[in-house]
């Protein structure tokens, strides 16, 4: 599972880099690419005000789920995985 901050894929240049990553992954034989593109600030906001973020879907270890429906423990795990390098 890869997590990207939205700034990493922003604009034409970011999209081009992301496309290159996907093409390289595929050319090397990759068959399944699981990723989230989300700002940890948004995830924290969803914890504080879940009623405003019911639509927020994230990828969790082989399945997708509404972030606000996950346990606090899983939410924290997801957030921790998105903040590397920030």
N, CA, C and O atoms as a CHARMM CRD file, in Angstrom:
* protein
*
  344
    1    1 UNK  N      0.84300  -1.17300   0.00000 PROA 1      0.00000
    2    1 UNK  CA     0.00000   0.00000   0.00000 PROA 1      0.00000
    3    1 UNK  C      0.88800   1.23500   0.00000 PROA 1      0.00000
    4    1 UNK  O      1.78700   1.36900   0.83000 PROA 1      0.00000
    5    2 UNK  N      0.63000   2.11800  -0.92300 PROA 2      0.00000
    6    2 UNK  CA     1.35900   3.38800  -0.98200 PROA 2      0.00000
    7    2 UNK  C      0.41200   4.52200  -0.63500 PROA 2      0.00000
    8    2 UNK  O     -0.75800   4.51100  -1.02000 PROA 2      0.00000
    9    3 UNK  N      0.92600   5.49300   0.09100 PROA 3      0.00000
   10    3 UNK  CA     0.14800   6.66500   0.45900 PROA 3      0.00000
   11    3 UNK  C      0.84800   7.89300  -0.10900 PROA 3      0.00000
   12    3 UNK  O      2.06000   8.05100   0.03000 PROA 3      0.00000
   13    4 UNK  N      0.07100   8.75400  -0.74700 PROA 4      0.00000
   14    4 UNK  CA     0.60800   9.97900  -1.33200 PROA 4      0.00000
   15    4 UNK  C     -0.14900  11.17300  -0.79000 PROA 4      0.00000
   16    4 UNK  O     -1.37200  11.14700  -0.65300 PROA 4      0.00000
   17    5 UNK  N      0.59600  12.21600  -0.48500 PROA 5      0.00000
   18    5 UNK  CA    -0.03500  13.48400  -0.15000 PROA 5      0.00000
   19    5 UNK  C     -0.55200  14.07300  -1.46200 PROA 5      0.00000
   20    5 UNK  O      0.09300  13.90200  -2.49700 PROA 5      0.00000
   21    6 UNK  N     -1.68800  14.75600  -1.45200 PROA 6      0.00000
   22    6 UNK  CA    -2.22200  15.32500  -2.70100 PROA 6      0.00000
   23    6 UNK  C     -1.22800  16.21500  -3.44900 PROA 6      0.00000
   24    6 UNK  O     -1.27800  16.29600  -4.67600 PROA 6      0.00000
   25    7 UNK  N     -0.34400  16.87000  -2.73800 PROA 7      0.00000
   26    7 UNK  CA     0.64100  17.72800  -3.40900 PROA 7      0.00000
   27    7 UNK  C      1.59100  16.93300  -4.30300 PROA 7      0.00000
   28    7 UNK  O      2.17200  17.48500  -5.23700 PROA 7      0.00000
   29    8 UNK  N      1.75100  15.63600  -4.01900 PROA 8      0.00000
   30    8 UNK  CA     2.65700  14.79800  -4.82000 PROA 8      0.00000
   31    8 UNK  C      2.10900  14.51400  -6.21400 PROA 8      0.00000
   32    8 UNK  O      2.87700  14.20400  -7.12500 PROA 8      0.00000
   33    9 UNK  N      0.82800  14.61200  -6.39000 PROA 9      0.00000
   34    9 UNK  CA     0.22000  14.30400  -7.68900 PROA 9      0.00000
   35    9 UNK  C     -0.53800  15.50500  -8.25200 PROA 9      0.00000
   36    9 UNK  O     -1.38700  15.36200  -9.13100 PROA 9      0.00000
   37   10 UNK  N     -0.22100  16.67600  -7.73600 PROA 10     0.00000
   38   10 UNK  CA    -0.92000  17.89600  -8.13900 PROA 10     0.00000
   39   10 UNK  C     -0.41000  18.42800  -9.47600 PROA 10     0.00000
   40   10 UNK  O      0.78800  18.39500  -9.75800 PROA 10     0.00000
   41   11 UNK  N     -1.32400  18.90800 -10.27800 PROA 11     0.00000
   42   11 UNK  CA    -0.97200  19.54300 -11.53600 PROA 11     0.00000
   43   11 UNK  C     -0.49700  18.56700 -12.59700 PROA 11     0.00000
   44   11 UNK  O     -0.46200  17.35600 -12.37900 PROA 11     0.00000
   45   12 UNK  N     -0.13600  19.11100 -13.73800 PROA 12     0.00000
   46   12 UNK  CA     0.31400  18.28200 -14.85900 PROA 12     0.00000
   47   12 UNK  C      1.58100  17.51200 -14.53100 PROA 12     0.00000
   48   12 UNK  O      1.71700  16.34100 -14.88600 PROA 12     0.00000
   49   13 UNK  N      2.51400  18.18100 -13.84500 PROA 13     0.00000
   50   13 UNK  CA     3.78300  17.53900 -13.51400 PROA 13     0.00000
   51   13 UNK  C      3.57000  16.38400 -12.53500 PROA 13     0.00000
   52   13 UNK  O      4.13700  15.30600 -12.71400 PROA 13     0.00000
   53   14 UNK  N      2.77100  16.60200 -11.52000 PROA 14     0.00000
   54   14 UNK  CA     2.48500  15.54200 -10.55400 PROA 14     0.00000
   55   14 UNK  C      1.77500  14.36600 -11.19000 PROA 14     0.00000
   56   14 UNK  O      2.09500  13.21000 -10.91400 PROA 14     0.00000
   57   15 UNK  N      0.80900  14.66900 -12.04400 PROA 15     0.00000
   58   15 UNK  CA     0.08400  13.60500 -12.73800 PROA 15     0.00000
   59   15 UNK  C      1.01300  12.82500 -13.65800 PROA 15     0.00000
   60   15 UNK  O      0.91600  11.60200 -13.76200 PROA 15     0.00000
   61   16 UNK  N      1.91900  13.54300 -14.32800 PROA 16     0.00000
   62   16 UNK  CA     2.88100  12.89000 -15.21400 PROA 16     0.00000
   63   16 UNK  C      3.79200  11.94000 -14.42900 PROA 16     0.00000
   64   16 UNK  O      4.07100  10.83100 -14.88500 PROA 16     0.00000
   65   17 UNK  N      4.25200  12.36500 -13.26500 PROA 17     0.00000
   66   17 UNK  CA     5.10300  11.52100 -12.42500 PROA 17     0.00000
   67   17 UNK  C      4.34400  10.29800 -11.93300 PROA 17     0.00000
   68   17 UNK  O      4.88700   9.19400 -11.91400 PROA 17     0.00000
   69   18 UNK  N      3.08500  10.49000 -11.53400 PROA 18     0.00000
   70   18 UNK  CA     2.27500   9.37600 -11.05700 PROA 18     0.00000
   71   18 UNK  C      2.02500   8.38000 -12.18600 PROA 18     0.00000
   72   18 UNK  O      2.09500   7.16800 -11.98300 PROA 18     0.00000
   73   19 UNK  N      1.73800   8.89600 -13.36300 PROA 19     0.00000
   74   19 UNK  CA     1.54200   8.03300 -14.52800 PROA 19     0.00000
   75   19 UNK  C      2.82100   7.23500 -14.81600 PROA 19     0.00000
   76   19 UNK  O      2.75400   6.04300 -15.11600 PROA 19     0.00000
   77   20 UNK  N      3.96900   7.88400 -14.72700 PROA 20     0.00000
   78   20 UNK  CA     5.23900   7.20400 -14.94500 PROA 20     0.00000
   79   20 UNK  C      5.45000   6.08800 -13.92200 PROA 20     0.00000
   80   20 UNK  O      5.92600   5.00600 -14.26400 PROA 20     0.00000
   81   21 UNK  N      5.09800   6.35700 -12.67900 PROA 21     0.00000
   82   21 UNK  CA     5.19900   5.33600 -11.63300 PROA 21     0.00000
   83   21 UNK  C      4.32900   4.12600 -11.97400 PROA 21     0.00000
   84   21 UNK  O      4.77900   2.98400 -11.87300 PROA 21     0.00000
   85   22 UNK  N      3.10200   4.37600 -12.37100 PROA 22     0.00000
   86   22 UNK  CA     2.18700   3.28500 -12.72400 PROA 22     0.00000
   87   22 UNK  C      2.67900   2.49900 -13.94100 PROA 22     0.00000
   88   22 UNK  O      2.63000   1.26900 -13.95100 PROA 22     0.00000
   89   23 UNK  N      3.14500   3.20100 -14.94900 PROA 23     0.00000
   90   23 UNK  CA     3.64500   2.52600 -16.15500 PROA 23     0.00000
   91   23 UNK  C      4.87700   1.67300 -15.83500 PROA 23     0.00000
   92   23 UNK  O      5.00000   0.55000 -16.32400 PROA 23     0.00000
   93   24 UNK  N      5.77700   2.20300 -15.02400 PROA 24     0.00000
   94   24 UNK  CA     6.96800   1.45000 -14.63900 PROA 24     0.00000
   95   24 UNK  C      6.58100   0.21600 -13.83600 PROA 24     0.00000
   96   24 UNK  O      7.09200  -0.87500 -14.08600 PROA 24     0.00000
   97   25 UNK  N      5.69500   0.38200 -12.88600 PROA 25     0.00000
   98   25 UNK  CA     5.20800  -0.73900 -12.08200 PROA 25     0.00000
   99   25 UNK  C      4.64100  -1.83300 -12.98300 PROA 25     0.00000
  100   25 UNK  O      4.95800  -3.01100 -12.81800 PROA 25     0.00000
  101   26 UNK  N      3.81200  -1.43600 -13.92200 PROA 26     0.00000
  102   26 UNK  CA     3.20200  -2.39900 -14.85000 PROA 26     0.00000
  103   26 UNK  C      4.26600  -3.05900 -15.73800 PROA 26     0.00000
  104   26 UNK  O      4.22800  -4.27000 -15.95800 PROA 26     0.00000
  105   27 UNK  N      5.20500  -2.26900 -16.24300 PROA 27     0.00000
  106   27 UNK  CA     6.22500  -2.82800 -17.14400 PROA 27     0.00000
  107   27 UNK  C      7.14000  -3.81900 -16.42500 PROA 27     0.00000
  108   27 UNK  O      7.73400  -4.68800 -17.06300 PROA 27     0.00000
  109   28 UNK  N      7.25300  -3.69500 -15.12200 PROA 28     0.00000
  110   28 UNK  CA     8.07700  -4.62200 -14.33200 PROA 28     0.00000
  111   28 UNK  C      7.29000  -5.83900 -13.85600 PROA 28     0.00000
  112   28 UNK  O      7.78700  -6.64800 -13.07100 PROA 28     0.00000
  113   29 UNK  N      6.06200  -5.95500 -14.34000 PROA 29     0.00000
  114   29 UNK  CA     5.25300  -7.12800 -14.01400 PROA 29     0.00000
  115   29 UNK  C      4.26500  -6.93400 -12.88400 PROA 29     0.00000
  116   29 UNK  O      3.58900  -7.88500 -12.49200 PROA 29     0.00000
  117   30 UNK  N      4.16400  -5.73100 -12.35100 PROA 30     0.00000
  118   30 UNK  CA     3.21200  -5.47000 -11.28100 PROA 30     0.00000
  119   30 UNK  C      1.78600  -5.68400 -11.75800 PROA 30     0.00000
  120   30 UNK  O      1.44200  -5.32600 -12.88500 PROA 30     0.00000
  121   31 UNK  N      0.97000  -6.25700 -10.91700 PROA 31     0.00000
  122   31 UNK  CA    -0.41300  -6.54300 -11.31000 PROA 31     0.00000
  123   31 UNK  C     -1.44500  -5.87100 -10.41900 PROA 31     0.00000
  124   31 UNK  O     -2.60700  -5.75800 -10.80800 PROA 31     0.00000
  125   32 UNK  N     -1.05200  -5.42300  -9.23800 PROA 32     0.00000
  126   32 UNK  CA    -2.01500  -4.79500  -8.34600 PROA 32     0.00000
  127   32 UNK  C     -1.34300  -3.61700  -7.65200 PROA 32     0.00000
  128   32 UNK  O     -0.31300  -3.77100  -6.99700 PROA 32     0.00000
  129   33 UNK  N     -1.93700  -2.44700  -7.80500 PROA 33     0.00000
  130   33 UNK  CA    -1.36400  -1.22000  -7.26200 PROA 33     0.00000
  131   33 UNK  C     -2.40500  -0.58300  -6.34900 PROA 33     0.00000
  132   33 UNK  O     -3.43200  -0.09300  -6.81800 PROA 33     0.00000
  133   34 UNK  N     -2.14200  -0.59100  -5.05800 PROA 34     0.00000
  134   34 UNK  CA    -3.08500  -0.03700  -4.09400 PROA 34     0.00000
  135   34 UNK  C     -2.50800   1.24200  -3.51400 PROA 34     0.00000
  136   34 UNK  O     -1.37500   1.26500  -3.03500 PROA 34     0.00000
  137   35 UNK  N     -3.29800   2.30300  -3.56200 PROA 35     0.00000
  138   35 UNK  CA    -2.80800   3.59000  -3.09800 PROA 35     0.00000
  139   35 UNK  C     -3.92300   4.43400  -2.51300 PROA 35     0.00000
  140   35 UNK  O     -5.09800   4.24300  -2.82400 PROA 35     0.00000
  141   36 UNK  N     -3.53800   5.36100  -1.66700 PROA 36     0.00000
  142   36 UNK  CA    -4.41200   6.41300  -1.16700 PROA 36     0.00000
  143   36 UNK  C     -3.73800   7.73600  -1.48100 PROA 36     0.00000
  144   36 UNK  O     -2.52300   7.87300  -1.33900 PROA 36     0.00000
  145   37 UNK  N     -4.52200   8.69600  -1.90300 PROA 37     0.00000
  146   37 UNK  CA    -4.03300  10.05700  -2.07800 PROA 37     0.00000
  147   37 UNK  C     -4.89900  10.91300  -1.16100 PROA 37     0.00000
  148   37 UNK  O     -6.03800  11.25200  -1.48300 PROA 37     0.00000
  149   38 UNK  N     -4.32400  11.25000  -0.01000 PROA 38     0.00000
  150   38 UNK  CA    -5.11500  11.96000   0.98800 PROA 38     0.00000
  151   38 UNK  C     -4.22000  12.80300   1.88400 PROA 38     0.00000
  152   38 UNK  O     -3.08600  12.42700   2.18300 PROA 38     0.00000
  153   39 UNK  N     -4.73300  13.92100   2.29800 PROA 39     0.00000
  154   39 UNK  CA    -4.04700  14.82800   3.19600 PROA 39     0.00000
  155   39 UNK  C     -4.37400  14.41800   4.63500 PROA 39     0.00000
  156   39 UNK  O     -5.55000  14.31100   4.98300 PROA 39     0.00000
  157   40 UNK  N     -3.36200  14.18700   5.47800 PROA 40     0.00000
  158   40 UNK  CA    -3.64900  13.80100   6.86100 PROA 40     0.00000
  159   40 UNK  C     -4.51200  14.82900   7.59900 PROA 40     0.00000
  160   40 UNK  O     -5.22700  14.47500   8.53700 PROA 40     0.00000
  161   41 UNK  N     -4.44900  16.08800   7.18600 PROA 41     0.00000
  162   41 UNK  CA    -5.30300  17.11500   7.80800 PROA 41     0.00000
  163   41 UNK  C     -6.77900  16.80500   7.55600 PROA 41     0.00000
  164   41 UNK  O     -7.62400  17.03200   8.42300 PROA 41     0.00000
  165   42 UNK  N     -7.08200  16.29100   6.37300 PROA 42     0.00000
  166   42 UNK  CA    -8.45800  15.91000   6.04800 PROA 42     0.00000
  167   42 UNK  C     -8.89400  14.73400   6.92200 PROA 42     0.00000
  168   42 UNK  O    -10.03100  14.69900   7.39400 PROA 42     0.00000
  169   43 UNK  N     -8.00300  13.78100   7.13700 PROA 43     0.00000
  170   43 UNK  CA    -8.34200  12.63300   7.97100 PROA 43     0.00000
  171   43 UNK  C     -8.60200  13.06000   9.41600 PROA 43     0.00000
  172   43 UNK  O     -9.52600  12.55500  10.05400 PROA 43     0.00000
  173   44 UNK  N     -7.80100  13.97800   9.93000 PROA 44     0.00000
  174   44 UNK  CA    -8.02600  14.49000  11.28500 PROA 44     0.00000
  175   44 UNK  C     -9.36300  15.23400  11.36300 PROA 44     0.00000
  176   44 UNK  O    -10.09400  15.11500  12.34600 PROA 44     0.00000
  177   45 UNK  N     -9.66500  15.99100  10.33000 PROA 45     0.00000
  178   45 UNK  CA   -10.95200  16.69800  10.29600 PROA 45     0.00000
  179   45 UNK  C    -12.10600  15.69500  10.28600 PROA 45     0.00000
  180   45 UNK  O    -13.13800  15.91700  10.91900 PROA 45     0.00000
  181   46 UNK  N    -11.92200  14.60300   9.56900 PROA 46     0.00000
  182   46 UNK  CA   -12.95400  13.56000   9.52300 PROA 46     0.00000
  183   46 UNK  C    -13.14900  12.91100  10.88900 PROA 46     0.00000
  184   46 UNK  O    -14.26200  12.50800  11.22700 PROA 46     0.00000
  185   47 UNK  N    -12.09400  12.80800  11.66700 PROA 47     0.00000
  186   47 UNK  CA   -12.23000  12.27800  13.02400 PROA 47     0.00000
  187   47 UNK  C    -13.02700  13.23600  13.90800 PROA 47     0.00000
  188   47 UNK  O    -13.84600  12.80800  14.72100 PROA 47     0.00000
  189   48 UNK  N    -12.78100  14.53000  13.74200 PROA 48     0.00000
  190   48 UNK  CA   -13.46100  15.52700  14.56500 PROA 48     0.00000
  191   48 UNK  C    -14.92600  15.70900  14.17500 PROA 48     0.00000
  192   48 UNK  O    -15.79400  15.87500  15.03100 PROA 48     0.00000
  193   49 UNK  N    -15.18400  15.67700  12.86800 PROA 49     0.00000
  194   49 UNK  CA   -16.53200  15.93100  12.36100 PROA 49     0.00000
  195   49 UNK  C    -16.92900  14.86000  11.34100 PROA 49     0.00000
  196   49 UNK  O    -17.04500  15.15500  10.15100 PROA 49     0.00000
  197   50 UNK  N    -17.13600  13.63300  11.78800 PROA 50     0.00000
  198   50 UNK  CA   -17.40800  12.53200  10.85700 PROA 50     0.00000
  199   50 UNK  C    -18.63600  12.75100   9.96800 PROA 50     0.00000
  200   50 UNK  O    -18.68900  12.24800   8.84600 PROA 50     0.00000
  201   51 UNK  N    -19.61200  13.49400  10.46400 PROA 51     0.00000
  202   51 UNK  CA   -20.81900  13.73100   9.67200 PROA 51     0.00000
  203   51 UNK  C    -20.52600  14.51200   8.38700 PROA 51     0.00000
  204   51 UNK  O    -21.28100  14.40900   7.42000 PROA 51     0.00000
  205   52 UNK  N    -19.45800  15.27700   8.36500 PROA 52     0.00000
  206   52 UNK  CA   -19.08300  16.04500   7.17000 PROA 52     0.00000
  207   52 UNK  C    -18.24600  15.24100   6.17700 PROA 52     0.00000
  208   52 UNK  O    -18.03400  15.68900   5.05000 PROA 52     0.00000
  209   53 UNK  N    -17.76700  14.05900   6.57500 PROA 53     0.00000
  210   53 UNK  CA   -16.84100  13.28200   5.75400 PROA 53     0.00000
  211   53 UNK  C    -17.32700  11.85300   5.51800 PROA 53     0.00000
  212   53 UNK  O    -16.51100  10.95300   5.31700 PROA 53     0.00000
  213   54 UNK  N    -18.60700  11.63800   5.53800 PROA 54     0.00000
  214   54 UNK  CA   -19.17300  10.29700   5.33100 PROA 54     0.00000
  215   54 UNK  C    -18.77200   9.69600   3.97200 PROA 54     0.00000
  216   54 UNK  O    -18.72900   8.47500   3.82100 PROA 54     0.00000
  217   55 UNK  N    -18.48600  10.53700   3.01200 PROA 55     0.00000
  218   55 UNK  CA   -18.14700  10.10900   1.64800 PROA 55     0.00000
  219   55 UNK  C    -16.69000   9.68000   1.47800 PROA 55     0.00000
  220   55 UNK  O    -16.33700   9.12600   0.43800 PROA 55     0.00000
  221   56 UNK  N    -15.84100   9.92200   2.46800 PROA 56     0.00000
  222   56 UNK  CA   -14.40200   9.70200   2.34100 PROA 56     0.00000
  223   56 UNK  C    -14.06800   8.20600   2.38200 PROA 56     0.00000
  224   56 UNK  O    -14.19000   7.55600   3.42000 PROA 56     0.00000
  225   57 UNK  N    -13.64900   7.68200   1.23800 PROA 57     0.00000
  226   57 UNK  CA   -13.29800   6.26500   1.11500 PROA 57     0.00000
  227   57 UNK  C    -11.78400   6.15000   1.00500 PROA 57     0.00000
  228   57 UNK  O    -11.14200   6.89000   0.26000 PROA 57     0.00000
  229   58 UNK  N    -11.22600   5.20700   1.76200 PROA 58     0.00000
  230   58 UNK  CA    -9.78700   4.95800   1.70900 PROA 58     0.00000
  231   58 UNK  C     -9.53000   3.47300   1.51700 PROA 58     0.00000
  232   58 UNK  O    -10.39800   2.63900   1.77300 PROA 58     0.00000
  233   59 UNK  N     -8.34500   3.16200   1.07200 PROA 59     0.00000
  234   59 UNK  CA    -7.92300   1.77500   0.88800 PROA 59     0.00000
  235   59 UNK  C     -7.27200   1.30000   2.18100 PROA 59     0.00000
  236   59 UNK  O     -6.40000   1.97300   2.73000 PROA 59     0.00000
  237   60 UNK  N     -7.70200   0.13800   2.66300 PROA 60     0.00000
  238   60 UNK  CA    -7.19800  -0.41400   3.92100 PROA 60     0.00000
  239   60 UNK  C     -6.81600  -1.86400   3.69500 PROA 60     0.00000
  240   60 UNK  O     -7.70100  -2.70800   3.55400 PROA 60     0.00000
  241   61 UNK  N     -5.54100  -2.18200   3.65600 PROA 61     0.00000
  242   61 UNK  CA    -5.04500  -3.55500   3.62500 PROA 61     0.00000
  243   61 UNK  C     -5.91200  -4.53000   2.82700 PROA 61     0.00000
  244   61 UNK  O     -6.37100  -5.53700   3.36600 PROA 61     0.00000
  245   62 UNK  N     -6.13300  -4.23800   1.56400 PROA 62     0.00000
  246   62 UNK  CA    -6.84200  -5.17600   0.70500 PROA 62     0.00000
  247   62 UNK  C     -8.32700  -4.92100   0.54200 PROA 62     0.00000
  248   62 UNK  O     -8.99400  -5.65900  -0.18300 PROA 62     0.00000
  249   63 UNK  N     -8.86100  -3.91300   1.18300 PROA 63     0.00000
  250   63 UNK  CA   -10.27400  -3.56500   0.99500 PROA 63     0.00000
  251   63 UNK  C    -10.44100  -2.05600   1.11200 PROA 63     0.00000
  252   63 UNK  O     -9.58100  -1.37100   1.66600 PROA 63     0.00000
  253   64 UNK  N    -11.52700  -1.55000   0.59800 PROA 64     0.00000
  254   64 UNK  CA   -11.84200  -0.13000   0.71800 PROA 64     0.00000
  255   64 UNK  C    -12.90400   0.05100   1.79300 PROA 64     0.00000
  256   64 UNK  O    -13.75200  -0.81800   1.99800 PROA 64     0.00000
  257   65 UNK  N    -12.84700   1.19000   2.47400 PROA 65     0.00000
  258   65 UNK  CA   -13.80500   1.45300   3.54700 PROA 65     0.00000
  259   65 UNK  C    -14.02900   2.95000   3.69200 PROA 65     0.00000
  260   65 UNK  O    -13.17900   3.76400   3.33300 PROA 65     0.00000
  261   66 UNK  N    -15.18200   3.28600   4.22300 PROA 66     0.00000
  262   66 UNK  CA   -15.42600   4.67200   4.60000 PROA 66     0.00000
  263   66 UNK  C    -14.58500   4.95900   5.84000 PROA 66     0.00000
  264   66 UNK  O    -14.67700   4.25300   6.84400 PROA 66     0.00000
  265   67 UNK  N    -13.77500   5.99200   5.75700 PROA 67     0.00000
  266   67 UNK  CA   -12.85100   6.30800   6.84100 PROA 67     0.00000
  267   67 UNK  C    -13.56800   6.45800   8.17800 PROA 67     0.00000
  268   67 UNK  O    -13.09900   5.94300   9.19300 PROA 67     0.00000
  269   68 UNK  N    -14.69100   7.15300   8.18700 PROA 68     0.00000
  270   68 UNK  CA   -15.36900   7.42900   9.45300 PROA 68     0.00000
  271   68 UNK  C    -16.00400   6.17800  10.06900 PROA 68     0.00000
  272   68 UNK  O    -16.36200   6.18700  11.24600 PROA 68     0.00000
  273   69 UNK  N    -16.14700   5.10600   9.28800 PROA 69     0.00000
  274   69 UNK  CA   -16.69700   3.85800   9.82000 PROA 69     0.00000
  275   69 UNK  C    -15.63500   2.94600  10.43400 PROA 69     0.00000
  276   69 UNK  O    -15.96600   1.95300  11.08100 PROA 69     0.00000
  277   70 UNK  N    -14.37800   3.28000  10.23300 PROA 70     0.00000
  278   70 UNK  CA   -13.29100   2.48700  10.81400 PROA 70     0.00000
  279   70 UNK  C    -13.16000   2.78600  12.30800 PROA 70     0.00000
  280   70 UNK  O    -13.54200   3.86100  12.77200 PROA 70     0.00000
  281   71 UNK  N    -12.62300   1.83700  13.04100 PROA 71     0.00000
  282   71 UNK  CA   -12.36200   2.06900  14.46000 PROA 71     0.00000
  283   71 UNK  C    -11.30000   3.16100  14.60000 PROA 71     0.00000
  284   71 UNK  O    -10.53200   3.42500  13.67500 PROA 71     0.00000
  285   72 UNK  N    -11.27500   3.77600  15.75500 PROA 72     0.00000
  286   72 UNK  CA   -10.27900   4.81800  16.03200 PROA 72     0.00000
  287   72 UNK  C     -8.86300   4.27200  15.82500 PROA 72     0.00000
  288   72 UNK  O     -7.98700   4.97800  15.32700 PROA 72     0.00000
  289   73 UNK  N     -8.64800   3.02200  16.20700 PROA 73     0.00000
  290   73 UNK  CA    -7.33700   2.38300  16.05000 PROA 73     0.00000
  291   73 UNK  C     -6.92900   2.33300  14.57700 PROA 73     0.00000
  292   73 UNK  O     -5.80400   2.70200  14.23700 PROA 73     0.00000
  293   74 UNK  N     -7.82500   1.88400  13.70300 PROA 74     0.00000
  294   74 UNK  CA    -7.52300   1.83000  12.27100 PROA 74     0.00000
  295   74 UNK  C     -7.34800   3.23100  11.69800 PROA 74     0.00000
  296   74 UNK  O     -6.47200   3.45600  10.86300 PROA 74     0.00000
  297   75 UNK  N     -8.16700   4.16400  12.13800 PROA 75     0.00000
  298   75 UNK  CA    -8.02500   5.54300  11.66200 PROA 75     0.00000
  299   75 UNK  C     -6.63500   6.07200  11.97900 PROA 75     0.00000
  300   75 UNK  O     -5.98300   6.68200  11.13100 PROA 75     0.00000
  301   76 UNK  N     -6.19100   5.83600  13.20200 PROA 76     0.00000
  302   76 UNK  CA    -4.86100   6.30500  13.61100 PROA 76     0.00000
  303   76 UNK  C     -3.76100   5.63200  12.79000 PROA 76     0.00000
  304   76 UNK  O     -2.78300   6.27700  12.41200 PROA 76     0.00000
  305   77 UNK  N     -3.91900   4.35500  12.52000 PROA 77     0.00000
  306   77 UNK  CA    -2.93900   3.62500  11.70500 PROA 77     0.00000
  307   77 UNK  C     -2.85400   4.23100  10.30200 PROA 77     0.00000
  308   77 UNK  O     -1.75900   4.42900   9.77600 PROA 77     0.00000
  309   78 UNK  N     -3.98600   4.51900   9.71000 PROA 78     0.00000
  310   78 UNK  CA    -4.01800   5.12600   8.37900 PROA 78     0.00000
  311   78 UNK  C     -3.35200   6.49500   8.40700 PROA 78     0.00000
  312   78 UNK  O     -2.54400   6.81100   7.53400 PROA 78     0.00000
  313   79 UNK  N     -3.68100   7.29700   9.39000 PROA 79     0.00000
  314   79 UNK  CA    -3.09500   8.64400   9.48600 PROA 79     0.00000
  315   79 UNK  C     -1.58800   8.53600   9.64700 PROA 79     0.00000
  316   79 UNK  O     -0.85100   9.26200   8.98100 PROA 79     0.00000
  317   80 UNK  N     -1.11200   7.65600  10.50800 PROA 80     0.00000
  318   80 UNK  CA     0.31900   7.49200  10.71600 PROA 80     0.00000
  319   80 UNK  C      1.02600   7.11000   9.41600 PROA 80     0.00000
  320   80 UNK  O      2.15500   7.53800   9.17500 PROA 80     0.00000
  321   81 UNK  N      0.38000   6.32300   8.59400 PROA 81     0.00000
  322   81 UNK  CA     0.98600   5.91800   7.32100 PROA 81     0.00000
  323   81 UNK  C      0.98600   7.03500   6.28900 PROA 81     0.00000
  324   81 UNK  O      1.70600   6.95300   5.29300 PROA 81     0.00000
  325   82 UNK  N      0.20100   8.06500   6.50700 PROA 82     0.00000
  326   82 UNK  CA     0.15700   9.16600   5.53500 PROA 82     0.00000
  327   82 UNK  C      1.08500  10.30000   5.90000 PROA 82     0.00000
  328   82 UNK  O      1.33800  11.16300   5.06000 PROA 82     0.00000
  329   83 UNK  N      1.60400  10.34200   7.11200 PROA 83     0.00000
  330   83 UNK  CA     2.39800  11.49000   7.54300 PROA 83     0.00000
  331   83 UNK  C      3.89700  11.32400   7.38500 PROA 83     0.00000
  332   83 UNK  O      4.65200  12.21600   7.77200 PROA 83     0.00000
  333   84 UNK  N      4.35500  10.20300   6.82300 PROA 84     0.00000
  334   84 UNK  CA     5.79300  10.03400   6.64100 PROA 84     0.00000
  335   84 UNK  C      6.35300  11.16000   5.79500 PROA 84     0.00000
  336   84 UNK  O      5.77100  11.54000   4.77900 PROA 84     0.00000
  337   85 UNK  N      7.44900  11.67200   6.20700 PROA 85     0.00000
  338   85 UNK  CA     8.12100  12.72100   5.44500 PROA 85     0.00000
  339   85 UNK  C      7.52600  14.10100   5.60200 PROA 85     0.00000
  340   85 UNK  O      8.00300  15.04000   4.96600 PROA 85     0.00000
  341   86 UNK  N      6.49500  14.26500   6.43000 PROA 86     0.00000
  342   86 UNK  CA     5.91000  15.60800   6.61100 PROA 86     0.00000
  343   86 UNK  C      6.44100  16.25200   7.86300 PROA 86     0.00000
  344   86 UNK  O      6.06800  17.38000   8.18400 PROA 86     0.00000
